Amino acid sequence: MTVGNTSESRVSASGQRVLTRRTTGAHVRPRAQRRPLSGAADNMAVRITVRGPLLLRISVGVVFLWFGVLKLFPNISPAEGVAVRTTTKLTFGLLPQDFIVPLLALLETAIGIGLVTGLLLRLTLVVFFGHMAGVFSALFLLHDEMWRDGLPVPTMEGQYILKNVVLVAACLIVAADEWNRRTAYRIRMAHGLTDR
């Protein structure tokens, strides 16, 4: 007997029919035969998938909040020098250097609070991606500090900046989740399916 994309069927020890799919390793086992650990892992995977954007949003928010608060205290943040030199070049020296670090501290702290709480999330994400564009510009504006001898080998400061790729990827998922939720809400509103 062949069903869908199954290639064979066999009878298990319990007498229930088990269908084996053509996809390698993908087969259907009756619920009674599933191992408890496998079921728990499946359950955890589903929960993480559903809550993944929330976990990413809060995690990135905590990192930004932490690094932002560090910049409020002079000479504690290891990125302070690079941040000042990059911002000075980006603003053509129009901002006083004493003003740059407190401004970045407030900006990063605000981003962190927005991500952790979810308040004004769309605005927070726009500010986040703008800030990341400024951060990554250091790889070009401070080329000699970011790369070893012109080779594609980052210095310690370059590595500090490159690791932000992970934060950008996380916030892309958060932004996509926010967009999808808003779209789903608009569709429900258009069809009169609002929650009561």
C-alpha contacts under 8 A as a table, 3 or more apart, distances in Angstrom:
res1	aa1	res2	aa2	distance
1	M	8	E	6.68
1	M	9	S	6.45
2	T	5	N	7.54
2	T	6	T	5.66
2	T	7	S	5.89
2	T	8	E	6.10
2	T	9	S	7.23
3	V	6	T	5.39
3	V	7	S	7.74
5	N	21	R	6.16
5	N	22	R	6.48
6	T	9	S	7.75
6	T	19	L	6.58
6	T	20	T	5.78
6	T	21	R	4.27
6	T	22	R	5.72
7	S	20	T	6.64
7	S	21	R	6.14
7	S	22	R	5.92
8	E	19	L	6.57
8	E	20	T	6.03
8	E	21	R	7.65
9	S	17	R	6.81
9	S	18	V	5.96
9	S	19	L	4.81
9	S	20	T	6.17
10	R	17	R	5.89
10	R	18	V	5.69
10	R	19	L	6.82
11	V	14	S	7.89
11	V	15	G	5.71
11	V	16	Q	5.84
11	V	17	R	4.65
11	V	18	V	6.09
12	S	15	G	5.26
12	S	16	Q	5.63
12	S	17	R	6.16
12	S	18	V	6.43
13	A	16	Q	7.51
16	Q	30	P	7.56
18	V	27	H	7.89
18	V	28	V	6.31
18	V	29	R	6.05
18	V	30	P	7.26
19	L	27	H	6.51
19	L	28	V	5.95
19	L	29	R	7.79
20	T	26	A	7.13
20	T	27	H	4.71
20	T	28	V	6.47
21	R	24	T	7.52
21	R	26	A	5.97
21	R	27	H	5.50
21	R	28	V	7.86
22	R	26	A	7.56
23	T	26	A	5.49
29	R	33	Q	6.31
29	R	34	R	6.73
30	P	33	Q	5.53
30	P	34	R	6.91
31	R	34	R	5.41
34	R	38	S	6.75
34	R	39	G	6.62
35	R	38	S	5.25
35	R	39	G	6.32
36	P	39	G	5.10
36	P	40	A	6.19
37	L	40	A	5.08
37	L	41	A	6.16
38	S	41	A	5.05
38	S	42	D	6.11
39	G	42	D	5.03
39	G	43	N	6.11
40	A	43	N	5.02
40	A	44	M	6.09
41	A	44	M	5.04
41	A	45	A	6.04
42	D	45	A	5.08
42	D	46	V	6.30
43	N	46	V	5.25
43	N	47	R	6.33
44	M	47	R	5.08
44	M	48	I	6.12
45	A	48	I	5.16
45	A	49	T	6.06
46	V	49	T	5.08
46	V	50	V	6.24
47	R	50	V	5.20
47	R	51	R	6.01
48	I	51	R	5.02
48	I	52	G	5.18
49	T	52	G	5.09
50	V	53	P	7.64
51	R	54	L	5.38
51	R	55	L	6.25
52	G	55	L	5.10
52	G	56	L	6.14
53	P	56	L	5.07
53	P	57	R	5.99
53	P	170	A	7.86
53	P	173	I	6.25
53	P	174	V	5.08
53	P	177	D	6.63
54	L	57	R	5.07
54	L	58	I	6.20
54	L	174	V	7.34
55	L	58	I	5.36
55	L	59	S	6.01
56	L	59	S	5.07
56	L	60	V	6.07
56	L	170	A	5.84
56	L	171	C	7.30
56	L	174	V	7.01
57	R	60	V	5.46
57	R	61	G	6.02
57	R	115	L	5.58
57	R	116	V	6.53
57	R	170	A	7.38
57	R	171	C	6.78
57	R	174	V	6.13
58	I	61	G	4.89
58	I	62	V	6.09
58	I	115	L	5.98
58	I	116	V	4.59
58	I	117	T	7.78
59	S	62	V	5.24
59	S	63	V	6.42
59	S	116	V	7.71
60	V	63	V	5.11
60	V	64	F	6.21
60	V	112	G	7.29
60	V	115	L	7.19
60	V	116	V	7.99
60	V	167	L	6.44
60	V	170	A	7.55
60	V	171	C	7.73
61	G	64	F	5.16
61	G	65	L	5.98
61	G	111	I	6.87
61	G	112	G	4.00
61	G	113	I	6.45
61	G	114	G	7.27
61	G	115	L	4.65
61	G	116	V	4.90
62	V	65	L	5.04
62	V	66	W	5.98
62	V	112	G	5.97
62	V	113	I	7.99
62	V	116	V	6.63
63	V	66	W	5.17
63	V	67	F	6.15
63	V	112	G	7.15
64	F	67	F	5.19
64	F	68	G	5.78
64	F	108	E	5.54
64	F	109	T	6.25
64	F	111	I	6.64
64	F	112	G	4.65
65	L	68	G	5.10
65	L	69	V	6.12
65	L	108	E	6.35
65	L	109	T	4.62
65	L	110	A	7.48
65	L	111	I	7.25
65	L	112	G	4.25
65	L	113	I	6.48
66	W	69	V	5.34
66	W	70	L	6.33
66	W	109	T	7.57
66	W	112	G	7.90
67	F	70	L	5.06
67	F	71	K	6.47
67	F	77	S	7.42
67	F	105	A	7.75
67	F	108	E	7.19
67	F	109	T	7.66
68	G	71	K	5.29
68	G	72	L	6.90
68	G	104	L	7.21
68	G	105	A	4.40
68	G	106	L	6.58
68	G	107	L	7.37
68	G	108	E	4.66
68	G	109	T	4.60
68	G	112	G	7.81
69	V	72	L	5.26
69	V	73	F	7.46
69	V	105	A	6.26
69	V	106	L	7.98
69	V	109	T	6.31
70	L	73	F	5.73
70	L	76	I	6.29
70	L	77	S	5.65
70	L	105	A	7.56
71	K	74	P	6.60
71	K	75	N	7.88
71	K	76	I	6.85
71	K	77	S	5.60
71	K	80	E	7.11
71	K	101	V	6.45
71	K	102	P	6.86
71	K	104	L	7.49
71	K	105	A	5.02
72	L	101	V	7.48
72	L	102	P	5.96
72	L	105	A	5.67
72	L	106	L	7.91
73	F	76	I	6.06
73	F	77	S	7.82
74	P	77	S	7.58
75	N	78	P	7.49
75	N	80	E	7.05
76	I	80	E	7.94
77	S	80	E	5.45
78	P	81	G	7.37
79	A	82	V	5.48
79	A	83	A	5.99
79	A	157	E	7.75
80	E	83	A	5.13
80	E	84	V	6.18
80	E	101	V	6.92
81	G	84	V	5.24
81	G	85	R	6.25
82	V	85	R	5.22
82	V	86	T	6.00
82	V	138	A	7.67
82	V	157	E	7.69
83	A	86	T	5.25
83	A	87	T	6.02
83	A	101	V	7.56
83	A	135	V	7.64
84	V	87	T	5.26
84	V	88	T	5.98
84	V	97	Q	6.55
84	V	100	I	6.20
84	V	101	V	6.65
85	R	88	T	5.15
85	R	89	K	6.34
86	T	89	K	5.24
86	T	90	L	6.14
86	T	134	G	7.86
86	T	135	V	7.78
86	T	137	S	7.50
86	T	138	A	5.55
86	T	141	L	6.73
86	T	142	L	7.06
87	T	90	L	4.92
87	T	91	T	6.01
87	T	100	I	7.21
87	T	134	G	7.71
88	T	91	T	5.34
88	T	92	F	5.88
88	T	93	G	4.73
88	T	94	L	7.30
88	T	95	L	6.75
88	T	97	Q	7.22
89	K	92	F	4.96
89	K	93	G	6.16
89	K	141	L	7.24
90	L	93	G	7.71
90	L	134	G	7.82
91	T	94	L	5.61
91	T	95	L	6.64
93	G	96	P	7.14
95	L	99	F	6.74
95	L	100	I	6.76
96	P	99	F	5.35
96	P	100	I	6.66
97	Q	100	I	5.23
97	Q	101	V	7.42
98	D	101	V	6.67
98	D	102	P	7.70
99	F	102	P	5.83
99	F	103	L	6.20
100	I	103	L	5.15
100	I	104	L	6.16
101	V	104	L	5.11
101	V	105	A	6.01
102	P	105	A	4.88
102	P	106	L	6.17
103	L	106	L	5.26
103	L	107	L	6.14
104	L	107	L	4.95
104	L	108	E	6.00
105	A	108	E	5.34
105	A	109	T	6.00
106	L	109	T	5.06
106	L	110	A	5.98
107	L	110	A	5.18
107	L	111	I	6.23
108	E	111	I	5.02
108	E	112	G	6.08
109	T	112	G	4.99
109	T	113	I	6.17
110	A	113	I	5.13
110	A	114	G	6.08
110	A	124	T	7.95
111	I	114	G	5.09
111	I	115	L	6.15
111	I	124	T	5.68
111	I	125	L	7.86
111	I	127	V	7.24
111	I	128	F	6.40
112	G	115	L	5.24
112	G	116	V	6.07
113	I	116	V	5.20
113	I	117	T	5.96
113	I	118	G	7.96
114	G	117	T	5.44
114	G	118	G	5.40
114	G	119	L	5.31
114	G	120	L	6.40
114	G	121	L	6.06
114	G	124	T	5.73
115	L	118	G	5.14
115	L	119	L	7.36
115	L	121	L	6.56
115	L	124	T	6.92
115	L	125	L	8.00
118	G	121	L	5.15
120	L	123	L	5.51
120	L	124	T	6.09
121	L	124	T	4.89
121	L	125	L	6.07
122	R	125	L	5.16
122	R	126	V	6.34
122	R	175	A	7.61
122	R	178	E	7.81
123	L	126	V	5.13
123	L	127	V	6.26
124	T	127	V	5.16
124	T	128	F	6.00
125	L	128	F	4.83
125	L	129	F	6.16
125	L	171	C	7.36
125	L	175	A	6.98
126	V	129	F	5.36
126	V	130	G	6.22
127	V	130	G	5.07
127	V	131	H	6.02
128	F	131	H	5.08
128	F	132	M	6.16
129	F	132	M	4.97
129	F	133	A	6.23
129	F	168	V	7.44
130	G	133	A	5.14
130	G	134	G	6.55
131	H	134	G	5.12
131	H	135	V	6.25
132	M	135	V	4.84
132	M	136	F	6.08
132	M	164	N	7.81
132	M	168	V	7.53
133	A	136	F	5.29
133	A	137	S	6.18
134	G	137	S	5.11
134	G	138	A	7.16
135	V	138	A	5.82
135	V	161	I	6.91
136	F	139	L	5.68
136	F	140	F	7.79
136	F	161	I	6.61
136	F	162	L	7.60
137	S	140	F	5.48
137	S	141	L	6.02
138	A	141	L	4.87
138	A	142	L	5.22
138	A	143	H	7.23
138	A	146	M	7.63
139	L	142	L	5.85
139	L	143	H	5.54
139	L	146	M	5.75
139	L	147	W	7.95
139	L	158	G	6.76
139	L	161	I	7.74
140	F	143	H	4.90
142	L	145	E	5.47
142	L	146	M	6.23
143	H	146	M	5.20
143	H	147	W	6.13
144	D	147	W	5.83
144	D	148	R	7.25
144	D	149	D	7.49
144	D	150	G	7.32
145	E	148	R	7.68
145	E	155	T	7.03
145	E	157	E	7.18
145	E	158	G	7.45
146	M	154	P	5.63
146	M	155	T	5.31
146	M	156	M	7.59
146	M	157	E	5.86
146	M	158	G	4.28
146	M	159	Q	7.92
147	W	150	G	5.86
147	W	151	L	6.30
147	W	152	P	6.43
147	W	153	V	5.62
147	W	154	P	4.43
147	W	155	T	5.35
147	W	158	G	6.53
148	R	151	L	5.57
148	R	152	P	7.31
148	R	153	V	5.64
148	R	154	P	6.08
148	R	155	T	5.99
151	L	154	P	7.98
154	P	157	E	7.46
154	P	158	G	4.78
154	P	159	Q	5.69
155	T	158	G	4.90
155	T	159	Q	6.14
156	M	159	Q	5.08
156	M	160	Y	6.21
157	E	160	Y	4.98
157	E	161	I	6.49
158	G	161	I	5.21
158	G	162	L	6.08
159	Q	162	L	4.96
159	Q	163	K	6.14
160	Y	163	K	5.76
160	Y	164	N	7.52
161	I	164	N	5.70
162	L	165	V	5.91
163	K	166	V	6.03
163	K	167	L	7.66
164	N	167	L	5.00
164	N	168	V	6.28
165	V	168	V	5.10
165	V	169	A	6.20
166	V	169	A	5.12
166	V	170	A	6.17
167	L	170	A	5.04
167	L	171	C	6.20
168	V	171	C	5.17
168	V	172	L	6.11
169	A	172	L	5.06
169	A	173	I	6.55
170	A	173	I	5.32
170	A	174	V	6.43
171	C	174	V	4.71
171	C	175	A	5.91
172	L	175	A	5.03
172	L	176	A	6.08
173	I	176	A	5.07
173	I	177	D	6.11
174	V	177	D	5.12
174	V	178	E	6.19
175	A	178	E	5.06
175	A	179	W	6.08
176	A	179	W	5.02
176	A	180	N	6.06
177	D	180	N	5.11
177	D	181	R	6.15
178	E	181	R	5.18
178	E	182	R	6.22
179	W	182	R	5.20
179	W	183	T	6.10
180	N	183	T	5.02
180	N	184	A	6.03
181	R	184	A	5.10
181	R	185	Y	6.12
182	R	185	Y	5.03
182	R	186	R	6.21
183	T	186	R	5.13
183	T	187	I	6.24
184	A	187	I	5.11
184	A	188	R	6.22
185	Y	188	R	5.12
185	Y	189	M	6.15
185	Y	194	T	7.99
186	R	189	M	5.02
186	R	190	A	6.09
187	I	190	A	5.07
187	I	191	H	6.30
188	R	191	H	5.21
188	R	192	G	5.95
188	R	193	L	4.70
188	R	194	T	5.83
189	M	192	G	4.97
189	M	193	L	5.89
189	M	194	T	5.78
190	A	193	L	7.69
